[in-house]
Amino acid sequence: MTDAVTTTLSADHRTSVARRLVGAWTTVLDNDGTPVVGLSNFAADGGVVLTQLNAKNIGLGSWVATGPDTFVYNAHILAADENGGFKGTAHIRVAGTLTADDAWSGTGGATFHDPDGKPLRSHDGSAVTAAKYGVDQ
């Protein structure tokens, strides 16, 4: 996202989204009818770390508030072949809406690239839901 998006939002919107989004989440991606479970962590500085069972590697990226209850994030995941060699990357994009202090839903997609950065295939519009979890007390 560009700075233009963040500068057009009020500080209240950014703070409201951050207050609810920052923390650890369990995610479920609808992969053509097959649910894929993952984990995501959103940091107050705009960083995001994520993983999904089908990715086998973590993704690193950034998030930004886009409205009073909305946000977008993207991340890159390194892909490895069966011997651990570099196979390429996946660039993940997700737009979400906070539906409660501990839940959000949205849609996402990915573009897969070969080791030289050439796009191989892409998909968009996959449903994503998430539930926040905290510290056990």
Secondary structure, 3 states (H helix, E strand, C coil): CCHHHHHHCCHHHHHHHHHHHCEEEEEEEEECCEEEEEEEEECCCCEEEEEECCCCCCEEEEEEECCCCEEEEEEEEEEECCCCCEEEEEEEEEEEEEEECCEEEEEEEEEEECCCCCEEEEEEEEEEEEEEECCCC
